[in-house]
Amino acid sequence: MTSKVISIVLGGGQGSRLSPLTATRSKPAVPIAGKYRLVDIPISNCLHSGITRIYVLTQFNSASLNKHIKNTYHFSSFSDAFVDILAAEQTPTSGSWFQGTADAVRQSLHHLAVHEFEYVLILSGDQLYQMDFDDMITKHIEANAEISIATIPVDAADVPGFGILKADDDSMVTAFIEKPKSNFESWASDVSDEMKAEGRVYLASMGIYIFNRKLLYELLEGNDRTDFGKEIIPQSIVDHRVLSYQYEGYWTDIGTIPSFFDANLGLTDEIPKFNLFGENHIYTRARMLPPSKVSGTTLNKSIIADGCIISAKEITRSIIGIRTRIGVDTEIENCYVMGSDNYQTLEQIAELKLSDSPIMGIGNRCKIKNAIIDKNTYIGDDVSINCGELLADGDYGTHTVQDGIVVVKKRAIIPNGTVI
């Protein structure tokens, strides 16, 4: 069935909730787990499900994402498989940016028209999960549905953050409400006994949709509706067969700094909810990096990516990204260090040390807790980050603070002896 499917990955808007990580890159291009990008998650789910025709829609800060897609997803010239970027563009019929999820797909329909397909799978570019889309498509066809929505049971505390739907005994959606704040008890749906035991009885939209081709064109052409969750889906329930595809595995929306931080550090758990080591691995750019070298370091519940040179004293519950340098006697706890895009030469390192300037990476005798260190940062010797009193939220030039998490910005220079 997947041969009849084209997938569209929505790159999102400005990604302001993930700032400053999205200051120079789009949300799908944000690094995750030390070596991947967020966009690798939906693309990998598609490829493992047999869906090999994928468009990624984006409009903000797309250069980094374009480069990643170009360097990562290569297919045989005898195959019709592709992963292509569709950036917002001015055309004779449209001169505006994407105004929402539905508008982004509407403006891209003419690119899809050259392909043969019956179903369109629409995905978000900022979620962490592993799903078999082949099963979802099979259920969609068996139910004779025109639209399918992937849903996940949530508890009452999470309801105000989601679009909530009501499904009948045949899993057909009968009602939909966008982010209800109160009086939503009647929206409870039939879920598995395991979900009931956890109090997760409300079906939340995951922002993952399947549309029949003909209906998608009918719903988008000749109108100005801009959003799937707020307009297209609620207005389609009355006149069309909309299926709820219930998913009970691990899924999280990582559109904010705290959720992004928690999702990454959760990967260091003994048995993480998201499995990096299973057969449905994440595809990403194949880099020809040397193995990591660790000297005199105590490692505890940490993930170390390729190409690192580490002489730290201790690293606890942290992710250390590609090409990271960490100096002697440094202690890192509850951190995501994204690493670097390149190595400095020995000559460059010697020159910086002569001028008492930090080299790329993390210096000697540093103490860093509860922090995200973006790529290509220069953190000097004897630097302390987030090891004292709770810091006030705000933007401090080289770094920001959000909910107690310090985010050191990309290419920031933190001088020797700095205390944050």
N, C-alpha and C positions, 0 to 999 in steps of 0.2 A: 504493500500500500504506500510505503514511503516514496516510491518512485513517482507518485502523483502529487507530491508535496513540495512547495517552496517555503522556505523559512525567512522571516524578517526579524532581525534583532534591533530593537529600538535603543538608540544610543543615549536617549535622555536629553534634557536641556542643559543649562549652564552648570548644573551639579553644585549649586551654592551650598547645599548642606554638607558636602564633602570637602568644602574649602578648608585649607589651602591646597589640598592634594589635587584639586581640579583647576588650579590657577593657570597651569600651562598645558594641561591635557584634558581630554574628555573623560567622562566617568568610565566608559568601557576600557579605557587604556590605563586605569589606575592599577599599579602592581599589587598582587595578592600572593600570600604564601611564599614570598621570597623569590619566586621565579616566573610566576604566571601573570596574566592580565585578567581583569574582570571579564572581558569579552570572551576569553577562552572557555568560560564555564558554559554559557548557552551553546556556543559552537561545538564544544566537545559532546554535550548532551545530544545535539543533532547528529553528529557523525556516528556516535555509538548507536543511535537509533536508525541509522541507514539513510538519514536525510543529508544530502550532499550538495544541495543548491541553496545557498545562504546569502542574503543581503544584510549588511549592517548599515543602519541609517544614523547619520550623525550630522551635526552642524557646528558645534563649538569645539575649538582647539583640536581639530581632527588630525593634525600632522603626525603626532606620535602614534595614534591609532592606525593611520594609513600605513605607516612604516612597519608596524607590528604585523598587520594583516599581510602585507606584501612579503615580508620575510618569513612568515610562518606557514601559511596554508597553500601548499603547492600540490597539484593533482596531475595525474597522467594526461597527456595531450589526447589520449584516446577515450577519455572520460568526459562526461558533461558536468562533472562536479566543479564547484567554485565557491569561494567566499569573497564577495566584492563589497567595497564601500560605496554607499550612495549618500553623498553629502547634499545638503540643501543647496539648490541651485536656482538661478533665475532662468525662466523659460518664457516663451511667448504667452503661455497661459497662466503663469504664476511668477510673480516677482517678489514674493515674501518668504520669510523664514518659516520653518515648520511652526505651526501655532499650537500643536498638541499631538498626542499619539496618533489619533485618527487622521489628522491633517498630514502628518508625515507620511503615512501609508498612502493617502490619496495622491500626494504629489509624486509618489514613486510608482504608481500603477503602470505608467507607460513603459517603465523599464521591465516590469513583470510580463507585459503583454507579448513579448517575443518568445516566451517559453510555453510549453505545454504543461498544464497542471490542473488539478481539480480542487486542491485544498491549500490554504495559506495558514501556516503556523506563525503566530506573532508572539515574540518573546521580549523580555526585558533584559537590558545589558548590565544590571547592577544587583543580581541575586546569586546566592550560593545554594546549589542543590544538585541532585543527580536524579534525573527522571527518564523513564522509557517513553519517548514520544510515540513510538510505534504502537504501544498498547493504547495510548490515548486516542490515536487516530483510528485504531480498530474499533474501540468503544464508540467513537463518533459515528462511524459508518454503520455499525450494528444497530445503533439507536435511531438511525435515519435522522440524525440531528443536522441542523443548518449552521449552528454555532456551538462550540464547546468551550467551557471555561474551566481551567484547572483551579480547584479549590482546596483549601487546607483548613481543617478544624482548628479554631482558636477559642480561648476562654474569654470571659466577659471583660477582663481588663484590657485585652487587645482589640476588642471590637471597634472602638472609636477610631482606630488607625487604618481600617480597611473598608472596602466595599463588601457588604454582607448580602448573601443571597439565600433564598428559601427554595428547597427542592422537594419534589413529591417522591412517592415510593419508587418511581421509575427513574429517579435522578434528573428529571426535567425541571428546569428552573421556573418557578412560578412568580417570584418577586425579587427585587433587587433594591438595596438602599445604600447610598454612599456615605460611609463614615458616620454612623449614628452615634450620638453622644449620650442618649438616655432612652429609657423605655423601649429597649430592644429585646426584652425577654421572650416575646412571642416569635422571634426570628430563629429560635433554636431549631436545628434540623436533626434528622436521623443519622447517627454516626456509629462507628464500631464501638463495641463494649470497652475497648482499650481507651479510646478517646473520651467516652463518657466518664470513665474512672478518673481521668485527668481534668474533667470539667470543660473539655474542649468540644462544645456542642454547637458552635456557630460556624458556618461555612464562609470563609473569607476568600475573595478572589485573589489569585496569585499574579494576576496580570499576564497570564499565559492563555492565548486564545487559538482556536481553530475555526476558520471560516470556510464555507463552501465558496468557491471562486465566484460563481454567478451572484450570490447574495452579497458578497463583499463589494463588488462593483456597484450593485444597486444601492447599498447603504451609503457609499461614499461619494458617488458621482451626483452632481447637480444640487448639492447643498453645502452648507457651511459648518456642519458639525465637526468639532475639532478633537474630541476626546472619546476614547472607547469606554472607559469606566464611568464617566459622568453622563454621557449622552447615548452613544451607539448601543451599548449593552442594555441599559434600562429601557430604552425605547424599542428594542427588538424582542423583548420577552413576550409581549402581547401577541404579536403576529407571527413569530417564528419559533421553531423547535430549538431550544437552547439547553444543552446538556451540562450538568455539573460532573466533572471528572474529579473524583475525590482522591487526594494524595495525602498520605500520612507519614511520609519520610521527612528527613531533615530539609528545611527550607528557611532561608532568612533573607530579608531585604537589607542590603548593606549600603543604604543611601546616606547614612549619617556617620560622623566620625566615631561615636561610641559603638554603633552596631558594626562598623568596619573593624574597629579595634578588637571587639569581643569575638567576631567571627574568625579573625586571624589567630588570636591567641588560643581560641578553642581548638585549633588544629594541633596544638602541642599536647592535648590531653592523651592519657594512656590509650583510651579507645575513643577517638574523636567522633562526633556526630557526622561530620563530613569526612568520607574516607578517601584520602589521597593515594592509598596503596592498593586499591582494588583493581579489578580488570578494567573497569570503566574509568581509566586514568584521564587526566586532563592533558589535552594536546596544547603545546605552546611552541615557541621558537626554539629550534635546536641550536644551542650555542656550543662552540668548540672550546669549552673552558677547562682548565686543569681541575683536578680534585681539590677540595679544601684542605688546608694545612692548619692543624691546631697544636699549640705548644703550651703545656703547663696549665691548661684551663679545665676547671670543673664544669661539666655540662649537665644540666638537669632539666628534663622535659623541654627540650629546645630542638628547633629545626635549623639545620645549617645548609644553605644552598651551595652551588658549585662556585669554585674559584675564590674562596675566602682565605685570608691569612690572619689567623687569630692567635693572640698571645694573652688574652684576657685572664684575669684571676678566676672569675666565675660568671656564668651565663645561666639564668634561671627563667624558665617559662617564657621563652622569647623565640622570635623568628629572625634569622640573620640571612639577608638576601645576598644575591650574587655579587661577587667581587668585593666583599666587605673587608676592610682592614680594621683590626681592633688591637690597641696597644697593651703593654704589660700592666698588670695589677688593676685593670679596669673591671668594674662590676656592673652587670646589666641584668635587670629584673623586670619582667612583664613589659617587654618592648617588642616593637616590630621595626627592625632596621632594614630598609629596602635595598641598600647596597649602592653600587655604582655602575655607570654605563661603560666605564673604561678604567684601565690601570694607569697610574702615574709611573713614569720611568724612575729609575734610581737617581738619575741626574736631577729630575724635577723635585724628588723628595729631599735630596741633599740641599738643593737651593732654598727650599722653603724652610728647612730646619736652620740653616745659617741665618735667615732673616727672622727666626723665632715665630714663624707663621705656621698655622695648622696644615697638616697634609690631609688629603682626601681620606675620609673614614673617621674613626674614633681614636683619640690619642691615648696616652698613658695615664694611669691612676684616675680614671673618670668613674663617676657613679651616676647611673642613669636608671630611672624607674618610671613605669607607666608612661611611656613615650612612643611616638611614631617618628622615626628619623627618615625623612624622605631621601630620594636619591641624590648622589653627588654632593653630599654635605661635607664640610670641613670642621670637625670638632676637635679642639686643641687638647693639650694635656691638663690634668687636674680640673676638669669641668664637672660640675654637679648639676644634674637636671632632675627636678621634681623629687628631691630627697628631703624636703623640709615641710613647711606648713602648706596647707591646701592653697593652690594658686587660683587667683580670680580669673574668670573667663575673659578673653579679649585677644586682640592682635598686638603683638609686641615687636613687630618688624621682622626679626629673624625667625620668630616662632609664634604660634598661637596656643591658647589654652581653651579646652572645651570639656566640661564635665570632669575636670581633674586630669585630663589627658593632654600632655604637651606634644604638639606637632612641630618639629623642626622643619622649616621649609626647604624645598629643593634648592640646592646650591648655596645654602646659608653657610656663613663663616662664623663659628663660635670661638672667640679667642681663648687662649690659655687662661685657666683660672676662673672662668666665668661661672657664676652661680645663677641658675634659673629656678 
